[in-house]
Amino acid sequence: MSGQRINVENVWRDSEFPMCHAVVEPEGKRVHLTGQVGWTEDFKVIGEGDAGKQAHAAIDNIERVLAGLGGRIEDIVSTTMYYVRDEDLAAIQAARRSRFSFDAGPAVTGVRVASLVDKALLVELTVMAVIPHERFRTPSDGEE
């Protein structure tokens, strides 16, 4: 688990959603990821019409980016979730519950939006992670 996860008494807490009120940033390399969506490498939508599948695909992309830098999903300290339809929240949350640890859930913000960059996309996840210095690596292809 990366960072100290804090939940404060007398503040709402959703026990069915992996999140916490605050994360004290640990030592390491702070990495801000571009918003990830359910796209393949060639911009084809994964799970058209299915926000749950799109959320899983977005998390897969996040894990690939982090892995390329030596990071892991538990290094995520903050997530902003953009979603288009209220009725998709349950499926998006189910995807998050299956992929994020309740013990190491990040700080989370959810924002309903009119649409995303591609009309077929229903959810986008933007994360900030802190990768411990001893695991951080620059991608081998030289991209930074």
Backbone as a printed PyTorch tensor [residue, N CA C, xyz], in Angstrom:
tensor([[[  0.8550,  -1.1730,   0.0000],
         [  0.0000,   0.0000,   0.0000],
         [  0.8980,   1.2320,   0.0000]],

        [[  0.6260,   2.1560,  -0.8900],
         [  1.4210,   3.3510,  -1.0330],
         [  0.7160,   4.5370,  -0.3820]],

        [[  1.3500,   5.1700,   0.5800],
         [  0.7620,   6.3270,   1.2430],
         [ -0.1160,   5.9330,   2.4120]],

        [[ -0.3370,   6.8730,   3.2830],
         [ -1.2040,   6.6510,   4.4330],
         [ -2.6310,   6.9920,   4.0330]],

        [[ -3.5410,   6.0320,   4.1680],
         [ -4.9550,   6.2150,   3.8390],
         [ -5.6790,   6.6340,   5.1080]],

        [[ -6.4700,   7.7000,   5.0130],
         [ -7.1210,   8.2530,   6.1980],
         [ -8.6190,   8.4040,   5.9620]],

        [[ -9.3890,   7.9390,   6.9340],
         [-10.8250,   8.1880,   6.9710],
         [-11.1200,   8.8510,   8.3100]],

        [[-11.8780,   9.9140,   8.2530],
         [-12.1620,  10.7260,   9.4210],
         [-13.5660,  10.4260,   9.9130]],

        [[-13.7240,  10.3120,  11.2270],
         [-15.0540,  10.0990,  11.7910],
         [-15.9200,  11.3280,  11.5510]],

        [[-17.2210,  11.1140,  11.5400],
         [-18.2160,  12.1770,  11.3530],
         [-18.1970,  12.7880,   9.9560]],

        [[-17.6270,  12.0650,   9.0010],
         [-17.6820,  12.4400,   7.5840],
         [-18.2190,  11.2230,   6.8470]],

        [[-19.0900,  11.4380,   5.8700],
         [-19.7040,  10.3200,   5.1410],
         [-18.6340,   9.3510,   4.6720]],

        [[-19.0360,   8.1060,   4.5630],
         [-18.1470,   7.0470,   4.0810],
         [-18.9890,   6.0050,   3.3740]],

        [[-18.6530,   5.7310,   2.1360],
         [-19.3510,   4.7170,   1.3520],
         [-18.6270,   3.3930,   1.5420]],

        [[-19.2030,   2.5050,   2.3270],
         [-18.5350,   1.2400,   2.6390],
         [-18.5200,   0.2610,   1.4730]],

        [[-19.2340,   0.5700,   0.3940],
         [-19.2670,  -0.3340,  -0.7550],
         [-18.3580,   0.1350,  -1.8850]],

        [[-17.5860,   1.1600,  -1.6550],
         [-16.7700,   1.7580,  -2.6990],
         [-15.3380,   1.8910,  -2.1900]],

        [[-14.3430,   1.3560,  -2.9040],
         [-12.9660,   1.4500,  -2.4280],
         [-12.4380,   2.8800,  -2.5490]],

        [[-12.4900,   3.6010,  -1.4640],
         [-12.0220,   4.9750,  -1.4330],
         [-11.6970,   5.3550,  -0.0010]],

        [[-11.0530,   6.4890,   0.1700],
         [-10.8230,   7.0300,   1.5060],
         [-10.9100,   8.5490,   1.4320]],

        [[-11.0290,   9.1730,   2.5740],
         [-11.1860,  10.6210,   2.6180],
         [ -9.9210,  11.3560,   2.1930]],

        [[ -8.7830,  10.8080,   2.5310],
         [ -7.5200,  11.4760,   2.2150],
         [ -6.4110,  10.4390,   2.0770]],

        [[ -5.4030,  10.8020,   1.3030],
         [ -4.2030,   9.9850,   1.1790],
         [ -3.0120,  10.9050,   1.4050]],

        [[ -2.1790,  10.5610,   2.3770],
         [ -0.9520,  11.3080,   2.5970],
         [  0.0670,  10.7500,   1.6250]],

        [[  0.5480,  11.6050,   0.7460],
         [  1.4400,  11.1600,  -0.3200],
         [  2.7390,  10.5980,   0.2470]],

        [[  3.1060,   9.3910,  -0.1980],
         [  4.3500,   8.7820,   0.2750],
         [  5.5570,   9.3340,  -0.4950]],

        [[  6.7330,   8.9130,  -0.0830],
         [  7.9480,   9.2350,  -0.8230],
         [  7.9010,   8.4910,  -2.1510]],

        [[  8.3720,   9.1030,  -3.2000],
         [  8.4200,   8.4410,  -4.4950],
         [  8.2550,   9.4320,  -5.6310]],

        [[  8.1190,   8.8950,  -6.8110],
         [  7.9250,   9.6980,  -8.0150],
         [  6.4400,   9.9080,  -8.2350]],

        [[  5.9950,  11.1440,  -8.2480],
         [  4.5900,  11.4740,  -8.5010],
         [  4.3640,  11.3920, -10.0130]],

        [[  3.3380,  10.6210, -10.3870],
         [  3.0390,  10.4000, -11.8010],
         [  1.5720,  10.7590, -12.0550]],

        [[  1.3430,  11.6760, -12.9700],
         [ -0.0100,  12.0650, -13.3590],
         [ -0.3110,  11.4000, -14.6940]],

        [[ -1.3200,  10.5690, -14.7280],
         [ -1.6740,   9.8780, -15.9640],
         [ -2.7200,  10.6620, -16.7480]],

        [[ -2.6080,  10.6040, -18.0450],
         [ -3.6530,  11.1130, -18.9210],
         [ -4.9040,  10.2870, -18.6850]],

        [[ -6.0690,  10.9090, -18.7900],
         [ -7.3190,  10.1890, -18.6180],
         [ -7.3540,   8.9460, -19.5020]],

        [[ -7.7580,   7.8370, -18.9200],
         [ -7.8090,   6.5780, -19.6570],
         [ -9.2600,   6.1600, -19.8650]],

        [[ -9.5140,   5.6270, -21.0470],
         [-10.8570,   5.2130, -21.4510],
         [-10.7940,   3.7970, -22.0080]],

        [[-11.9250,   3.2690, -22.4130],
         [-11.9990,   1.9330, -22.9870],
         [-11.6740,   1.9270, -24.4640]],

        [[-10.4560,   2.3060, -24.8020],
         [ -9.9760,   2.2730, -26.1800],
         [ -8.8950,   1.2160, -26.3320]],

        [[ -8.8510,   0.6180, -27.5200],
         [ -7.7260,  -0.2330, -27.8920],
         [ -6.5970,   0.6920, -28.3650]],

        [[ -5.4630,   0.0950, -28.7140],
         [ -4.3330,   0.8790, -29.2240],
         [ -4.7020,   1.7070, -30.4490]],

        [[ -5.6390,   1.2060, -31.2530],
         [ -6.0290,   1.9190, -32.4740],
         [ -7.3750,   2.6420, -32.3110]],

        [[ -7.6830,   3.0560, -31.0810],
         [ -8.8420,   3.9020, -30.7750],
         [-10.1980,   3.2590, -31.0390]],

        [[-10.2510,   1.9530, -30.9900],
         [-11.5440,   1.2730, -31.0910],
         [-12.1200,   1.1530, -29.6780]],

        [[-13.4320,   1.4290, -29.5440],
         [-14.0710,   1.3980, -28.2380],
         [-14.2810,  -0.0490, -27.8010]],

        [[-13.8660,  -0.3440, -26.5740],
         [-14.0850,  -1.6510, -25.9640],
         [-15.3940,  -1.5730, -25.1860]],

        [[-16.2990,  -2.4840, -25.4170],
         [-17.5400,  -2.5230, -24.6420],
         [-18.4930,  -1.3900, -24.9670]],

        [[-18.7040,  -1.1320, -26.2440],
         [-19.6120,  -0.0460, -26.6200],
         [-20.9730,  -0.2380, -25.9510]],

        [[-21.4540,   0.7860, -25.2850],
         [-22.7300,   0.7440, -24.5910],
         [-22.6630,   0.1290, -23.2010]],

        [[-21.4910,  -0.3610, -22.7750],
         [-21.3270,  -1.0450, -21.4910],
         [-20.2730,  -0.3190, -20.6510]],

        [[-20.7380,   0.5170, -19.7230],
         [-19.8290,   1.3150, -18.9040],
         [-18.9400,   0.4500, -18.0230]],

        [[-19.4490,  -0.6900, -17.5570],
         [-18.6390,  -1.5830, -16.7380],
         [-17.4400,  -2.1200, -17.5020]],

        [[-17.6690,  -2.5900, -18.7260],
         [-16.5670,  -3.0910, -19.5570],
         [-15.5890,  -1.9650, -19.8850]],

        [[-16.1270,  -0.7740, -20.1430],
         [-15.2530,   0.3590, -20.4400],
         [-14.4090,   0.7400, -19.2280]],

        [[-14.9940,   0.6740, -18.0350],
         [-14.2410,   0.9820, -16.8190],
         [-13.1080,  -0.0290, -16.6260]],

        [[-13.3980,  -1.3200, -16.8280],
         [-12.3540,  -2.3410, -16.7290],
         [-11.2510,  -2.0800, -17.7530]],

        [[-11.6310,  -1.7260, -18.9870],
         [-10.6330,  -1.4630, -20.0320],
         [ -9.7850,  -0.2440, -19.6690]],

        [[-10.4060,   0.7870, -19.1080],
         [ -9.6620,   1.9750, -18.6810],
         [ -8.6690,   1.6080, -17.5790]],

        [[ -9.0980,   0.7860, -16.6310],
         [ -8.2050,   0.3570, -15.5500],
         [ -7.0810,  -0.5180, -16.1000]],

        [[ -7.3840,  -1.3600, -17.1010],
         [ -6.3300,  -2.1380, -17.7620],
         [ -5.2730,  -1.2000, -18.3490]],

        [[ -5.7210,  -0.1340, -19.0220],
         [ -4.7880,   0.8270, -19.6110],
         [ -3.9690,   1.5240, -18.5290]],

        [[ -4.6130,   1.8870, -17.4320],
         [ -3.9060,   2.5210, -16.3130],
         [ -2.8320,   1.5750, -15.7790]],

        [[ -3.1830,   0.3100, -15.5940],
         [ -2.2110,  -0.6650, -15.0860],
         [ -1.0400,  -0.8210, -16.0450]],

        [[ -1.2890,  -0.7940, -17.3620],
         [ -0.2080,  -0.9080, -18.3360],
         [  0.7370,   0.2820, -18.2610]],

        [[  0.1820,   1.4800, -18.1510],
         [  1.0250,   2.6800, -18.0510],
         [  1.8600,   2.6160, -16.7780]],

        [[  1.2040,   2.3100, -15.6580],
         [  1.9390,   2.2310, -14.3940],
         [  3.0210,   1.1570, -14.4410]],

        [[  2.6870,  -0.0210, -14.9820],
         [  3.6620,  -1.1140, -15.0610],
         [  4.8830,  -0.6980, -15.8710]],

        [[  4.6690,   0.0870, -16.9190],
         [  5.7810,   0.5670, -17.7350],
         [  6.7350,   1.4660, -16.9660]],

        [[  6.2610,   1.9920, -15.8380],
         [  7.0770,   2.8720, -15.0010],
         [  7.5050,   2.1960, -13.6890]],

        [[  7.1610,   0.9070, -13.5600],
         [  7.4840,   0.1840, -12.3390],
         [  6.4050,   0.2960, -11.2710]],

        [[  5.2540,   0.8320, -11.6380],
         [  4.1850,   1.0470, -10.6770],
         [  3.1440,  -0.0570, -10.6630]],

        [[  2.2690,   0.0420,  -9.6780],
         [  1.1820,  -0.9140,  -9.4830],
         [ -0.0980,  -0.1440,  -9.1870]],

        [[ -1.2100,  -0.8140,  -9.2970],
         [ -2.4950,  -0.1670,  -9.0540],
         [ -2.5830,   0.3930,  -7.6300]],

        [[ -1.9430,  -0.2760,  -6.6740],
         [ -2.0060,   0.2130,  -5.2930],
         [ -1.1800,   1.4830,  -5.0720]],

        [[ -0.4120,   1.9000,  -6.0790],
         [  0.3320,   3.1570,  -5.9970],
         [ -0.5430,   4.3660,  -6.3150]],

        [[ -1.7590,   4.1270,  -6.7810],
         [ -2.6750,   5.2210,  -7.1040],
         [ -3.1420,   5.8660,  -5.8060]],

        [[ -2.9850,   7.1880,  -5.7210],
         [ -3.4050,   7.9140,  -4.5290],
         [ -4.6470,   8.7670,  -4.7660]],

        [[ -4.9510,   9.0550,  -6.0280],
         [ -6.1000,   9.9000,  -6.3270],
         [ -6.6880,   9.5280,  -7.6900]],

        [[ -8.0190,   9.5140,  -7.7560],
         [ -8.7230,   9.1810,  -8.9950],
         [ -9.8330,  10.1940,  -9.2320]],

        [[ -9.9340,  10.6610, -10.4680],
         [-11.1030,  11.4340, -10.8800],
         [-11.8230,  10.6020, -11.9230]],

        [[-13.0970,  10.3640, -11.6860],
         [-13.9200,   9.5100, -12.5390],
         [-14.9390,  10.3970, -13.2480]],

        [[-14.8900,  10.4180, -14.5650],
         [-15.8610,  11.1590, -15.3670],
         [-16.8110,  10.1370, -15.9810]],

        [[-18.0920,  10.3670, -15.8410],
         [-19.0710,   9.4310, -16.3950],
         [-20.2060,  10.2250, -17.0460]],

        [[-20.8400,   9.6070, -18.0340],
         [-21.8460,  10.2880, -18.8440],
         [-23.2570,  10.0620, -18.3190]],

        [[-23.5620,   8.8240, -17.9100],
         [-24.9480,   8.5070, -17.5290],
         [-25.0230,   8.0440, -16.0770]],

        [[-25.9570,   8.6210, -15.3360],
         [-26.1490,   8.2320, -13.9380],
         [-26.4240,   6.7390, -13.7910]],

        [[-27.1620,   6.1660, -14.7170],
         [-27.5280,   4.7540, -14.6090],
         [-26.3250,   3.8180, -14.7430]],

        [[-25.1690,   4.3450, -15.1540],
         [-23.9630,   3.5280, -15.2880],
         [-23.1090,   3.5000, -14.0290]],

        [[-23.4470,   4.3140, -13.0520],
         [-22.6150,   4.4000, -11.8490],
         [-22.4350,   3.0510, -11.1530]],

        [[-23.4780,   2.2700, -11.0370],
         [-23.3710,   0.9710, -10.3690],
         [-22.3610,   0.0640, -11.0840]],

        [[-22.3900,   0.0270, -12.4030],
         [-21.4640,  -0.8160, -13.1700],
         [-20.0310,  -0.2990, -13.0560]],

        [[-19.8590,   1.0050, -13.0630],
         [-18.5300,   1.5970, -12.9240],
         [-17.9820,   1.3010, -11.5280]],

        [[-18.8170,   1.4650, -10.5120],
         [-18.3790,   1.1830,  -9.1510],
         [-18.0680,  -0.3020,  -8.9640]],

        [[-18.8430,  -1.1680,  -9.6030],
         [-18.5550,  -2.6070,  -9.5190],
         [-17.1870,  -2.9080, -10.1270]],

        [[-16.8650,  -2.2680, -11.2370],
         [-15.5530,  -2.4570, -11.8610],
         [-14.4500,  -1.9740, -10.9230]],

        [[-14.6530,  -0.8200, -10.3180],
         [-13.6540,  -0.2930,  -9.3750],
         [-13.5110,  -1.2100,  -8.1590]],

        [[-14.6410,  -1.6920,  -7.6280],
         [-14.5860,  -2.5900,  -6.4650],
         [-13.7940,  -3.8530,  -6.7760]],

        [[-13.8970,  -4.3400,  -8.0010],
         [-13.2070,  -5.5780,  -8.3500],
         [-11.7120,  -5.3810,  -8.6110]],

        [[-11.2920,  -4.1230,  -8.7810],
         [ -9.9050,  -3.8700,  -9.1600],
         [ -9.0940,  -3.1160,  -8.0990]],

        [[ -9.7640,  -2.3410,  -7.2610],
         [ -9.0760,  -1.5650,  -6.2300],
         [ -9.3120,  -2.2110,  -4.8720]],

        [[ -8.3020,  -2.2040,  -4.0420],
         [ -8.4020,  -2.7550,  -2.6980],
         [ -9.1480,  -1.7950,  -1.7850]],

        [[-10.0370,  -2.3280,  -0.9570],
         [-10.7230,  -1.4960,   0.0180],
         [ -9.7240,  -0.9340,   1.0360]],

        [[ -8.6660,  -1.6870,   1.3300],
         [ -7.6560,  -1.2350,   2.2860],
         [ -6.7590,  -0.1430,   1.7150]],

        [[ -6.6670,  -0.0710,   0.3920],
         [ -5.7520,   0.8860,  -0.2350],
         [ -6.4540,   1.7210,  -1.2870]],

        [[ -7.7480,   1.9600,  -1.0930],
         [ -8.4930,   2.7620,  -2.0580],
         [ -7.9760,   4.1780,  -2.1110]],

        [[ -7.9650,   4.7780,  -3.2880],
         [ -7.4730,   6.1500,  -3.4240],
         [ -8.5180,   7.1750,  -3.0010]],

        [[ -8.1080,   8.4190,  -2.9000],
         [ -9.0610,   9.5180,  -2.7770],
         [ -9.7740,   9.5790,  -4.1330]],

        [[-11.0940,   9.7960,  -4.1370],
         [-11.8790,   9.6970,  -5.3730],
         [-12.8050,  10.8920,  -5.5390]],

        [[-12.8950,  11.3750,  -6.7740],
         [-13.8790,  12.3830,  -7.1490],
         [-14.6220,  11.8620,  -8.3640]],

        [[-15.9360,  11.9890,  -8.3590],
         [-16.7650,  11.5990,  -9.4980],
         [-17.4320,  12.8220, -10.0940]],

        [[-17.4030,  12.9110, -11.4200],
         [-17.9820,  14.0580, -12.1110],
         [-18.8270,  13.5610, -13.2740]],

        [[-20.1190,  13.9120, -13.2710],
         [-20.9780,  13.5780, -14.4180],
         [-20.7700,  14.6540, -15.4760]],

        [[-20.5650,  14.2060, -16.7110],
         [-20.3000,  15.1120, -17.8260],
         [-21.3050,  14.8550, -18.9530]],

        [[-21.4520,  15.8120, -19.8460],
         [-22.3840,  15.6780, -20.9690],
         [-21.8950,  14.6250, -21.9610]],

        [[-20.5910,  14.5950, -22.2100],
         [-20.0260,  13.5900, -23.1060],
         [-18.5100,  13.6010, -22.9550]],

        [[-17.8910,  12.5840, -23.5430],
         [-16.4360,  12.4840, -23.5450],
         [-15.9320,  12.6930, -24.9690]],

        [[-14.6410,  12.5360, -25.1770],
         [-14.0140,  12.8440, -26.4650],
         [-14.5920,  12.0170, -27.6210]],

        [[-15.0650,  10.8340, -27.3490],
         [-15.7000,   9.9610, -28.3330],
         [-17.1070,   9.6900, -27.8010]],

        [[-18.1100,   9.9260, -28.5990],
         [-19.5070,   9.7880, -28.1500],
         [-19.8350,   8.3850, -27.6420]],

        [[-19.0780,   7.3750, -28.0520],
         [-19.3340,   6.0000, -27.6150],
         [-18.7400,   5.7150, -26.2350]],

        [[-17.9080,   6.6170, -25.7270],
         [-17.2910,   6.4160, -24.4170],
         [-18.2260,   6.8670, -23.3170]],

        [[-18.2940,   6.0620, -22.2500],
         [-19.2020,   6.3350, -21.1300],
         [-18.4770,   6.6800, -19.8340]],

        [[-17.1900,   6.3780, -19.7500],
         [-16.4290,   6.6290, -18.5240],
         [-14.9610,   6.9000, -18.8680]],

        [[-14.3660,   7.7980, -18.0890],
         [-12.9390,   8.0970, -18.2070],
         [-12.3800,   8.2020, -16.7990]],

        [[-11.1970,   7.6400, -16.5940],
         [-10.5490,   7.6750, -15.2850],
         [ -9.2040,   8.3720, -15.4040]],

        [[ -9.0030,   9.3510, -14.5560],
         [ -7.7290,  10.0510, -14.4830],
         [ -7.1600,   9.7850, -13.1020]],

        [[ -5.9030,   9.3640, -13.0420],
         [ -5.3160,   9.0280, -11.7530],
         [ -3.9920,   9.7370, -11.5440]],

        [[ -3.6370,   9.8360, -10.2790],
         [ -2.3210,  10.2800,  -9.8670],
         [ -1.7680,   9.1710,  -8.9840]],

        [[ -0.5560,   8.7700,  -9.2520],
         [  0.0820,   7.6910,  -8.4940],
         [  1.4230,   8.1830,  -7.9670]],

        [[  1.8980,   7.5470,  -6.9250],
         [  3.2390,   7.7970,  -6.4170],
         [  3.9500,   6.4520,  -6.3850]],

        [[  4.9490,   6.3330,  -7.2530],
         [  5.7000,   5.0820,  -7.3750],
         [  6.9580,   5.1950,  -6.5140]],

        [[  7.1630,   4.2410,  -5.5990],
         [  8.3620,   4.2910,  -4.7520],
         [  9.6290,   4.3900,  -5.6030]],

        [[ 10.6030,   5.1680,  -5.1150],
         [ 11.8560,   5.3860,  -5.8490],
         [ 12.5020,   4.0660,  -6.2570]],

        [[ 12.4700,   3.0770,  -5.3650],
         [ 13.1650,   1.8150,  -5.6570],
         [ 12.4920,   1.0180,  -6.7740]],

        [[ 11.2420,   1.3010,  -7.0980],
         [ 10.5570,   0.6050,  -8.1940],
         [ 10.4650,   1.4350,  -9.4610]],

        [[ 10.5640,   2.7390,  -9.3490],
         [ 10.3640,   3.5990, -10.5180],
         [ 11.4390,   3.3390, -11.5710]],

        [[ 10.9860,   3.2900, -12.8070],
         [ 11.9270,   3.1460, -13.9250],
         [ 11.3980,   3.9390, -15.1110]],

        [[ 12.3210,   4.4010, -15.9230],
         [ 11.9600,   5.0830, -17.1600],
         [ 11.7090,   4.0140, -18.2040]],

        [[ 10.6540,   4.1610, -19.0170],
         [ 10.3550,   3.1360, -20.0350],
         [ 11.5730,   2.8720, -20.9240]],

        [[ 11.7430,   1.6160, -21.3070],
         [ 12.9110,   1.1970, -22.0740],
         [ 12.9770,   1.7840, -23.4750]],

        [[ 11.8080,   2.2190, -23.9980],
         [ 11.8350,   2.7670, -25.3580],
         [ 12.2530,   4.2360, -25.3700]],

        [[ 12.6000,   4.7980, -24.2140],
         [ 13.0980,   6.1620, -24.1560],
         [ 12.0160,   7.2120, -24.0260]],

        [[ 10.7500,   6.8280, -24.1080],
         [  9.6700,   7.8050, -23.9720],
         [  9.5980,   8.2570, -22.5310]],

        [[  9.3760,   9.5410, -22.3280],
         [  9.2240,  10.0680, -20.9650],
         [  8.0110,  10.9260, -20.8800]]])
